[in-house]
Amino acid sequence: MRHTTLIAAVLVMGSIFTACTKKEDRPDLEDGKSTVINDLEGDIGASMADGIDGKVKRPFKDWYFNFKKKEKITDTVENARTLNWDIGFTGVYNSMVVINNGTDRKSPGYGGPGKGMIISVNLPYKLVAEAPSAEEMKNNNLSFVGWDKYPQPYNAGWYFYDLKTHISIPVKSRTFILLTAEGKYAKLELLNIYKGNPAVVSDLHWPAPYFTFRYFVQEDGSRNLKTNE
Amino acid sequence: MFNLIPIKYRLLLLFAFASCSLRAADVKGKLSGIVTNEAGVPLQGIAITVDPDHKRALSDAKGRFTLDHLYAGTYTLTVTAIGYESHREEIEVETGKNKSIMIRLKAGNHSLDEVEIAGAHRNPDNLIDMMKTAMPGQVITRKEIEMMGSRRLDEVLKEQTGLAIVSDIGSGSRAVGLQMQGFDSGYTMIMIDGQPMVGRNNGNFDLSRITVSNIERIEIIKGASSCLFGSEALAGVINIVTRKNITEPQGMAALRYGSFNMIDATLEGETPFAGKRGTVYFSGNYYRTEGFNSNPYLKEGKTAPPFDSYALQGRGRYLLTDKSSLNFNGRYTARHSVNEISYGVMPSKDVLDEYDLNGSVALNTNFNDGTKLKTQYYLTRYQTNQNITDLNSGSLIPGNQFEQYLHRFEVQGARVLSPVVELTAGAGGAYELLDNNAYRSSKTMANYFIYGQIDWQLSRRLSFIGGARYDDHDKYGAKLNPSAGLRYQAMKNLVLKAAVGTGFKTPNFQQLYLVFTNVQTGYTVLGAEEFWREIQILKDAGQITNVFPMARQIGNLKPERSVSYSGGFTYSPLGSVKLDVNVFYNDLKDFINSEQVALKTNGQQVYSYVNIARAYMTGTEIGLNWTMSKSLNISAGYQLLYAVDKGVVDSIKAGTGSYALVYDPALYDMRRSTRKDYVGMNNRSRHMANIKFTYAEEKTGWSGSFRVNYRSKYGFMEANRANNFLDPYDTFVRSFFLLSGAVQKTLYQKHLQLQFSVDNIMDYRDQLMPAQQGRAIVLGLSWRFFKNRTVKPMDRS
């Protein structure tokens, strides 16, 4: 075979291009102190249809979450004006996260004993070491976090839409510092609304909402939010 | 130094130089001769072609012709004439000598043979020679397709330089299309046997719909070609030429089986009838695949959906008289696909049913003076029905459901006006009807067109191709699209080319008439024609929060336009090596974007379509071909592409809205964006390259190929923060290499062929490339039926 050397060269070149798949590198969320919630199911049976034939329109049902008990609370009527919940998942795809505050009209806990507040900090979760003063919390309180920069540019959110693919993408390196319903300092990172917390969503019909988030509550009442040792 | 010579002697010197260069012309040779029939009677108006220079001469009343200023060397001389057998011979031209030859043409048998001429591409369905248009063209032969072992059209085209199969995530998991020179798939016209195919998913034409089993040749033109083909030929044209007729009865049965339970079975046959006055060809193909999953999160179901498909085609040709023939062509394809998807929760079932019907009737007439005329009626119908069922609730999410008809009538003529001018012209009309559940009623579009192209040999070295097409559309008025190309033979082995052309694309039915609300997320998309009525309905229902000022632009949607500039050269330093370099620049205007124009009270957006975008796609394409030996060939291709949205560049410079900032991970914060932060348009790779080794040994019957394809990283989606443009910190699809190989062996005097191929040898997969399958190993065998003769059957390569 005259072309032995050529064939050998081709094979060698082929082996150099060992293009195999790589498993995506996902950093471990557990740090020993924070609570990590994976794939918490939201209201998956809802529909947004506006008059599409044959479809019953059913808006998304809100639900709440209790940090200490790590529990989802579905009876919103019963629990709204209590201290049984710290954050609520409301609205379209349950993507608007609200806090439990008795004096805030925007909160479902209005009229109850809740002291919740939420502010946004542009730092990765593990670098947030201390909450700001109570004064600063009050001044920068957003009341809710949802779609970034909506309705106003100063409304920091935890996700935004890619207008070409219609997929919601989590805002990275942003942490929310909040006061729980009881008034304790906590930090929260909302990671994903899609099942499996994928790094990138490549399918328009990826199951949602399935919430992945992690949080740390400073039970001693101080402003120390350090979680990495 | 010249100044030192007195004036009168300067003139003498100049004259001496001039006459030297004139005499240098004597370095070339001349070819002349007489064309007669078998009885020795001189024939007039016969075209004699000399290749590779492709120079032409016409015989005069005495049958004489002359071709001068030919470089010394060996040429292939071909003579084709209606009613005669084609004549081909090799001739040697010597410096300063006049080679004289006598050509005797034998009367051909009375069937209009399809004459195979090396280097020329005669297409029975279209008088326009695709390879002789202003813009650069490329041909993929059936032999090449066979050596790749491909089964479906997307597999063949994605390995060509500058072409990529891309997924349109925003249009659903079934939206895939072909990207050419950076243009989205909606801008490349797909034609079958010279007639346009319809049926796109938001502009995306899924090429896996088409089997390669009956493809004779694929012709690709890159660059705006609306001067010949009208709307949609903005990025270029892909023309699929299906099997040609021959005069010998032949048949083939082929079966392939491979990974993912892929089965590809083909049966075809062709035979003359009515004493060689007619020929008929039939082919049938069945293909099925289980699809492939590249998404590790998907527990059940595939990202490249499973499907099975039937394709039937029939062609017939009947000689009405000596000079005219009737051609009939019919094609029917059906595809059925069921994809049951589950991520462990929320299982759903995605069902697609697709039907393609193409038919045409054409009358071909050849007149005594050499004019060729083709009158053709073409009908195509496409129907699709796709929906997704939520298996938990039983509710149905409708997808694309529509029926699209195109009726087209065209008259085409071609004529050699003089030894240096060839004219092709045509005129016709088209009527398109679309019946889509998502539109308020069925919609129609009609247009008529007239076009012409001149191929003019200006001088022995310089040739010019110019064309123009006039389209009159019932919605968009009239459009004139010209194009011009020059070809200059600078030296024997160097050809310079330049071309410019314009293209346009009328808004599609979706951009005009769509009224759609996404059932899952609640956003609404309104076509431009429906916008004001529908927005009023929503306003009256109290569902609109506010309408953006940009909405004022919505009204008459204009066609998208582009101008293509292309220039380059072909250089053959050695007979066996050919280098092709081409630089292109496409200037896009009035491109239609879907923009958010209003906000609903439920927090969701309303989109509509506006002519807002300006962009350019520019780059270079380099191809190198080396025929190492009679059996071994190496070819390499590379494309460099810059795809830039001018609106984004302006917005970044002006600091408008979200464009003003980019999230810098190093700062954990946003900073002012600069032009350098804009990488380019999504889904486009800066670099694409390929190398192909092909081996074909006539004697032993072995042939095969080994190919490597490379795509550099391309933008997939935004990340970090929304700034509406692709910055270096966004999500990209990794760059990758794909290796494939195939080998074939023929036995029993070419009756039996065995094939073995491996696509994607390294099993490369990526979640962000849903349509890319893993390693596919395929085994196949085919049996050709034909009468053994001393002359081998038409080698259709």
Chai-1 contact restraints between the chains, C-beta under 6 A:
chainA,res_idxA,chainB,res_idxB,connection_type,confidence,min_distance_angstrom,max_distance_angstrom,comment,restraint_id
A,V10,B,F706,contact,1.0,0.0,6.0,A-B,restraint_1
A,G14,B,L739,contact,1.0,0.0,6.0,A-B,restraint_2
A,F17,B,F737,contact,1.0,0.0,6.0,A-B,restraint_3
A,A19,B,F736,contact,1.0,0.0,6.0,A-B,restraint_4
A,A19,B,F737,contact,1.0,0.0,6.0,A-B,restraint_5
A,A19,B,M762,contact,1.0,0.0,6.0,A-B,restraint_6
A,A19,B,Y764,contact,1.0,0.0,6.0,A-B,restraint_7
A,C20,B,M762,contact,1.0,0.0,6.0,A-B,restraint_8
A,T21,B,R765,contact,1.0,0.0,6.0,A-B,restraint_9
A,I44,B,M346,contact,1.0,0.0,6.0,A-B,restraint_10
A,M48,B,G522,contact,1.0,0.0,6.0,A-B,restraint_11
A,A49,B,V519,contact,1.0,0.0,6.0,A-B,restraint_12
A,D50,B,T517,contact,1.0,0.0,6.0,A-B,restraint_13
A,I52,B,V519,contact,1.0,0.0,6.0,A-B,restraint_14
A,V92,B,G603,contact,1.0,0.0,6.0,A-B,restraint_15
A,N122,B,Y668,contact,1.0,0.0,6.0,A-B,restraint_16
A,N122,B,D669,contact,1.0,0.0,6.0,A-B,restraint_17
A,L123,B,Y668,contact,1.0,0.0,6.0,A-B,restraint_18
A,F160,B,A722,contact,1.0,0.0,6.0,A-B,restraint_19
A,D162,B,M717,contact,1.0,0.0,6.0,A-B,restraint_20
A,D162,B,E718,contact,1.0,0.0,6.0,A-B,restraint_21
A,K164,B,G170,contact,1.0,0.0,6.0,A-B,restraint_22
A,T165,B,I169,contact,1.0,0.0,6.0,A-B,restraint_23
A,T165,B,G170,contact,1.0,0.0,6.0,A-B,restraint_24
A,T165,B,M717,contact,1.0,0.0,6.0,A-B,restraint_25
A,H166,B,G170,contact,1.0,0.0,6.0,A-B,restraint_26
A,I169,B,E718,contact,1.0,0.0,6.0,A-B,restraint_27
A,K172,B,N720,contact,1.0,0.0,6.0,A-B,restraint_28
A,S173,B,Y668,contact,1.0,0.0,6.0,A-B,restraint_29
A,K195,B,Y343,contact,1.0,0.0,6.0,A-B,restraint_30
A,G196,B,Y297,contact,1.0,0.0,6.0,A-B,restraint_31
A,P198,B,Y297,contact,1.0,0.0,6.0,A-B,restraint_32
A,V200,B,T731,contact,1.0,0.0,6.0,A-B,restraint_33
A,S202,B,Q767,contact,1.0,0.0,6.0,A-B,restraint_34
A,S202,B,L768,contact,1.0,0.0,6.0,A-B,restraint_35
A,S202,B,P770,contact,1.0,0.0,6.0,A-B,restraint_36
A,L204,B,G172,contact,1.0,0.0,6.0,A-B,restraint_37
A,P207,B,Y343,contact,1.0,0.0,6.0,A-B,restraint_38
A,P207,B,V345,contact,1.0,0.0,6.0,A-B,restraint_39
A,P207,B,M346,contact,1.0,0.0,6.0,A-B,restraint_40
